[in-house]
Amino acid sequence: MKQKEILLFGASGQIGRHLIRKLTKNNYKIIAVTRNIHRAGYILKTQANPGYLELVELKNFNLSKIDDLIKRATLCINLIGILYEKKKDEFKRIHSDLPAMLSQKSNEYNLEKFIHISALGIENAHDSRYANSKLDGEKRVKENFNRSIIIKPSIVFSIDDKFSTRFMSLLSLLPIMPLYYNGKTKFTPIHVTDLVEIIYNIIESKNNNLVLECIGPEIITFKEIIKKLLKLINKKRILLPLPLPLAKLSAKFFQLLPNPLLTEDQLMMLKYDNCISGNYKNNFDLGYIPKRKFEEEVNKYSYNWRSGGQFADQGTQK
């Protein structure tokens, strides 16, 4: 039996690194596409068993090179996504045009499946460019290839994320933490290990032509998340509900930073709960039960933000 080759876009991100480790341990060969092979290579090569990972550098999504790669693949996975735009129409190019092109090529070369990672909680966010670009990408993927699987995870967290780690960094520095929309927005965070396990099971299964919402085992409000993080890093901070005009003003300032802490578009997204919509199947429906809870998992790496590090007394808040 021929060894399956998986073409993976977005390999160097949080999900990609964990997925490479899972798949190569289970005898899948990965062709990992990255924009900078020298920067990503030293990290990715440590995730795979010898001989199971091929790194390919690809810039500007060269169509002829993508053709050559897809011809070799059994299935294709797209993990590429951005949280904010650095250039005009970047959301459209990354979240809509790219998955449309990859799904079209997957259909053209008759791949077993095309797996595309989108996002949870975007259906009602009509005032968000991020959400609209994601939804348009989903629509075009469905139209292009009837063996496509669209996975819509809630916030994905781990020591490699840009969510729990960023907020612990902010809480370490700021005396006051603003609560947007009174901190009432609901999230269903899923640990990257649980999400990767779901993706692996989807690859192994006969499922196709599927939209799957992926959530963790808990529903937690934004305010509860901040309180849990404060507890884990032994800090006391003032949690201040911020009126919407002031929130918009702060977002205008924060989005000017090289790595924005918050953009106006992200502020709009915070209005909407990040929970299952009920429009699609979810991982519980298919028997994929997540095991890892937010506070328990973040506790394993939160010592990096405590005064005194891993030897600090966790009961003393500052």
C-alpha positions as CSV (number, residue, x, y, z in Angstrom):
1,M,0.0,0.0,0.0
2,K,1.4,3.4,-1.1
3,Q,2.3,5.7,1.8
4,K,-0.1,8.7,1.9
5,E,1.4,12.1,1.4
6,I,-0.3,15.1,2.9
7,L,0.3,18.6,1.5
8,L,0.2,21.0,4.4
9,F,-0.1,24.8,4.1
10,G,0.5,26.8,7.3
11,A,2.8,24.2,8.7
12,S,4.8,26.5,11.0
13,G,1.9,27.8,13.1
14,Q,0.6,26.4,16.4
15,I,-1.7,23.8,14.8
16,G,0.7,22.9,12.0
17,R,3.6,22.0,14.3
18,H,1.4,19.7,16.5
19,L,-0.3,18.2,13.4
20,I,3.1,17.3,11.9
21,R,4.1,15.5,15.0
22,K,0.8,13.5,15.2
23,L,0.7,12.6,11.5
24,T,4.4,11.6,11.1
25,K,4.2,9.4,14.2
26,N,1.3,7.6,12.4
27,N,3.3,7.0,9.2
28,Y,2.0,9.8,7.1
29,K,4.5,11.7,5.0
30,I,4.1,15.5,5.1
31,I,5.0,18.0,2.5
32,A,5.1,21.2,4.6
33,V,4.8,24.5,2.8
34,T,6.4,27.5,4.4
35,R,7.3,31.0,3.4
36,N,10.7,31.0,4.9
37,I,12.4,27.6,5.1
38,H,15.4,28.8,7.1
39,R,13.3,30.4,9.8
40,A,10.7,27.6,10.1
41,G,12.9,24.6,9.2
42,Y,14.8,24.2,12.5
43,I,11.5,24.1,14.4
44,L,9.6,21.9,12.1
45,K,12.3,19.3,11.6
46,T,12.2,18.5,15.3
47,Q,8.5,17.6,15.1
48,A,8.8,14.8,12.6
49,N,10.3,11.3,12.5
50,P,13.3,11.1,10.1
51,G,12.3,10.7,6.5
52,Y,8.6,11.7,7.0
53,L,8.9,15.5,6.5
54,E,9.7,17.4,3.3
55,L,10.0,21.2,3.6
56,V,9.1,23.4,0.6
57,E,9.6,27.1,0.5
58,L,6.8,28.9,-1.4
59,K,6.3,32.6,-1.7
60,N,3.5,34.5,-3.5
61,F,1.6,31.2,-4.1
62,N,3.2,30.3,-7.4
63,L,0.5,28.4,-9.3
64,S,2.8,26.1,-11.3
65,K,4.7,25.1,-8.1
66,I,1.4,24.4,-6.3
67,D,0.3,22.3,-9.2
68,D,3.5,20.2,-8.9
69,L,2.9,19.8,-5.2
70,I,-0.8,18.9,-5.4
71,K,-0.1,16.3,-8.1
72,R,2.0,14.4,-5.5
73,A,-0.4,14.6,-2.6
74,T,-3.1,12.3,-1.4
75,L,-4.9,15.0,0.4
76,C,-4.3,18.7,1.1
77,I,-4.8,20.7,4.4
78,N,-4.9,24.5,4.6
79,L,-4.2,26.0,8.0
80,I,-3.3,29.5,6.8
81,G,-5.1,32.4,8.5
82,I,-4.3,35.9,9.8
83,L,-5.8,37.9,12.7
84,Y,-5.2,41.3,11.2
85,E,-4.4,42.9,7.9
86,K,-1.0,44.5,7.1
87,K,-2.0,45.2,3.5
88,K,-5.3,46.2,1.8
89,D,-7.6,43.2,1.0
90,E,-5.2,40.8,2.8
91,F,-8.1,39.1,4.5
92,K,-9.7,38.4,1.1
93,R,-6.5,37.0,-0.4
94,I,-5.6,34.7,2.6
95,H,-9.1,33.6,3.8
96,S,-11.0,33.5,0.5
97,D,-8.9,33.5,-2.6
98,L,-6.3,31.0,-1.3
99,P,-8.6,28.3,0.0
100,A,-10.7,28.7,-3.2
101,M,-7.6,28.1,-5.4
102,L,-6.4,25.1,-3.3
103,S,-9.9,23.5,-3.3
104,Q,-10.2,24.0,-7.0
105,K,-6.7,22.4,-7.5
106,S,-7.7,19.5,-5.2
107,N,-10.7,18.8,-7.3
108,E,-8.7,19.1,-10.6
109,Y,-6.2,16.5,-9.4
110,N,-8.8,14.3,-7.7
111,L,-7.4,14.3,-4.2
112,E,-9.1,12.2,-1.5
113,K,-10.0,15.3,0.6
114,F,-9.3,18.9,1.1
115,I,-9.4,20.0,4.8
116,H,-9.7,23.7,5.4
117,I,-9.5,25.4,8.8
118,S,-11.9,28.3,9.2
119,A,-13.3,29.8,12.4
120,L,-16.2,29.4,14.8
121,G,-18.7,32.1,15.6
122,I,-18.5,34.2,12.4
123,E,-21.9,33.7,10.9
124,N,-23.5,36.8,12.5
125,A,-20.5,39.1,12.4
126,H,-21.6,40.9,9.3
127,D,-19.7,44.1,10.4
128,S,-16.3,42.3,10.5
129,R,-14.0,42.0,7.5
130,Y,-12.3,39.0,9.1
131,A,-15.6,37.1,9.5
132,N,-16.8,38.0,6.0
133,S,-13.6,36.8,4.4
134,K,-13.7,33.5,6.3
135,L,-17.3,32.9,5.3
136,D,-16.6,33.7,1.7
137,G,-13.7,31.3,1.8
138,E,-16.0,28.5,3.2
139,K,-18.6,29.2,0.5
140,R,-16.0,29.0,-2.4
141,V,-14.5,25.8,-1.0
142,K,-17.9,24.1,-0.9
143,E,-18.6,25.1,-4.4
144,N,-15.2,24.0,-5.8
145,F,-14.8,20.5,-4.3
146,N,-17.5,18.2,-2.9
147,R,-15.0,16.2,-0.9
148,S,-14.0,19.2,1.2
149,I,-14.1,19.3,5.0
150,I,-14.3,22.7,6.7
151,I,-13.3,22.7,10.4
152,K,-14.4,25.7,12.5
153,P,-12.6,25.7,15.8
154,S,-13.2,28.0,18.7
155,I,-10.1,29.7,20.2
156,V,-7.2,27.3,20.1
157,F,-4.9,27.5,23.1
158,S,-1.5,26.1,24.1
159,I,1.9,27.4,25.1
160,D,2.4,28.3,21.4
161,D,-0.8,30.3,21.1
162,K,-1.4,34.0,20.7
163,F,-4.3,34.2,23.1
164,S,-3.5,32.9,26.6
165,T,0.1,33.9,26.3
166,R,-0.6,37.4,25.0
167,F,-3.1,38.1,27.8
168,M,-0.8,36.8,30.5
169,S,1.9,39.2,29.1
170,L,-0.6,42.1,29.2
171,L,-1.8,41.2,32.7
172,S,1.8,41.1,33.9
173,L,2.3,44.7,32.8
174,L,-1.0,46.6,33.0
175,P,-2.5,47.7,36.3
176,I,-5.9,47.9,34.7
177,M,-7.4,45.4,32.3
178,P,-10.3,46.7,30.1
179,L,-13.3,44.5,29.7
180,Y,-14.9,44.9,26.3
181,Y,-18.7,44.4,26.2
182,N,-18.5,44.0,30.0
183,G,-16.5,40.8,29.5
184,K,-19.7,38.8,28.8
185,T,-18.7,37.3,25.4
186,K,-18.7,33.5,25.6
187,F,-15.9,31.3,24.4
188,T,-15.5,27.5,24.1
189,P,-11.6,27.2,23.9
190,I,-10.1,24.0,22.6
191,H,-6.6,22.8,23.4
192,V,-4.4,22.3,20.3
193,T,-3.9,18.7,21.2
194,D,-7.6,18.0,21.2
195,L,-8.1,19.8,17.9
196,V,-5.2,17.9,16.2
197,E,-6.7,14.6,17.4
198,I,-10.0,15.6,15.7
199,I,-8.2,16.5,12.5
200,Y,-6.3,13.2,12.6
201,N,-9.5,11.2,13.1
202,I,-11.2,13.1,10.2
203,I,-8.2,12.2,7.9
204,E,-8.5,8.5,9.0
205,S,-12.3,8.5,8.6
206,K,-14.5,8.3,5.5
207,N,-16.1,11.6,6.2
208,N,-16.1,14.2,3.4
209,N,-18.3,17.0,2.3
210,L,-18.5,18.1,6.0
211,V,-18.6,21.3,8.0
212,L,-17.6,20.6,11.6
213,E,-17.6,23.0,14.5
214,C,-14.9,22.2,17.1
215,I,-15.2,23.3,20.7
216,G,-13.6,22.4,24.0
217,P,-15.4,21.0,27.1
218,E,-16.2,24.4,28.7
219,I,-18.1,27.6,28.0
220,I,-16.2,30.5,29.6
221,T,-16.9,34.3,29.4
222,F,-14.1,36.7,28.6
223,K,-14.2,38.0,32.2
224,E,-13.9,34.5,33.6
225,I,-10.9,33.8,31.3
226,I,-9.1,36.9,32.6
227,K,-9.8,36.0,36.2
228,K,-8.4,32.5,35.6
229,L,-5.3,33.9,34.1
230,L,-4.8,36.3,36.9
231,K,-5.1,33.5,39.4
232,L,-2.6,31.4,37.5
233,I,0.1,34.1,37.3
234,N,-0.5,35.4,40.9
235,K,-1.6,38.9,40.0
236,K,-4.3,41.3,41.1
237,R,-5.6,43.8,38.6
238,I,-8.5,46.2,38.2
239,L,-11.0,44.8,35.7
240,L,-12.7,47.8,34.1
241,P,-15.7,47.6,31.8
242,L,-14.9,50.0,28.9
243,P,-17.7,52.0,27.2
244,L,-17.9,51.2,23.5
245,P,-16.7,54.7,22.3
246,L,-13.6,54.4,24.5
247,A,-13.1,50.8,23.4
248,K,-13.1,51.9,19.8
249,L,-10.7,54.7,20.6
250,S,-8.3,52.2,22.3
251,A,-8.6,49.8,19.3
252,K,-7.6,52.7,16.9
253,F,-4.5,53.2,18.9
254,F,-3.6,49.5,19.5
255,Q,-3.9,48.7,15.8
256,L,-1.1,51.1,15.0
257,L,1.4,48.9,16.8
258,P,3.6,46.6,14.7
259,N,1.9,43.6,16.3
260,P,-1.5,45.0,17.2
261,L,-2.9,44.1,20.6
262,L,-6.4,44.8,19.3
263,T,-7.9,46.1,16.1
264,E,-11.2,47.7,15.3
265,D,-12.2,44.6,13.4
266,Q,-11.3,42.3,16.3
267,L,-13.3,44.6,18.6
268,M,-16.4,44.0,16.4
269,M,-15.8,40.3,16.6
270,L,-15.8,40.4,20.4
271,K,-19.5,41.3,20.3
272,Y,-20.4,37.8,19.2
273,D,-20.2,34.6,21.3
274,N,-17.6,32.1,20.1
275,C,-19.9,29.0,20.6
276,I,-21.5,26.4,18.3
277,S,-24.1,27.8,16.0
278,G,-26.3,24.7,15.7
279,N,-26.1,25.0,11.9
280,Y,-23.5,22.2,11.6
281,K,-22.3,19.1,13.3
282,N,-19.8,19.5,16.1
283,N,-17.1,17.3,17.4
284,F,-19.3,15.9,20.2
285,D,-21.8,14.7,17.6
286,L,-19.1,12.6,15.9
287,G,-17.8,11.2,19.3
288,Y,-14.7,13.4,19.4
289,I,-14.7,14.4,23.0
290,P,-12.1,17.0,24.1
291,K,-10.4,16.2,27.4
292,R,-8.3,19.3,28.2
293,K,-9.8,22.1,30.3
294,F,-8.5,25.7,29.9
295,E,-7.3,26.4,33.5
296,E,-5.7,23.0,34.0
297,E,-3.7,23.2,30.7
298,V,-2.7,26.9,31.0
299,N,-1.4,26.2,34.5
300,K,1.3,24.0,33.0
301,Y,3.0,26.9,31.4
302,S,1.7,30.0,33.3
303,Y,4.8,30.0,35.6
304,N,6.6,31.8,32.7
305,W,4.5,34.9,33.7
306,R,4.8,34.6,37.5
307,S,7.2,36.7,39.6
308,G,9.7,34.1,40.6
309,G,8.9,31.7,37.7
310,Q,8.0,28.1,38.3
311,F,9.2,28.2,41.9
312,A,6.9,31.0,42.9
313,D,4.2,30.6,45.6
314,Q,1.0,30.3,43.5
315,G,-1.1,31.4,46.5
316,T,0.5,34.9,46.7
317,Q,-1.1,37.5,44.4
318,K,0.6,40.8,43.5
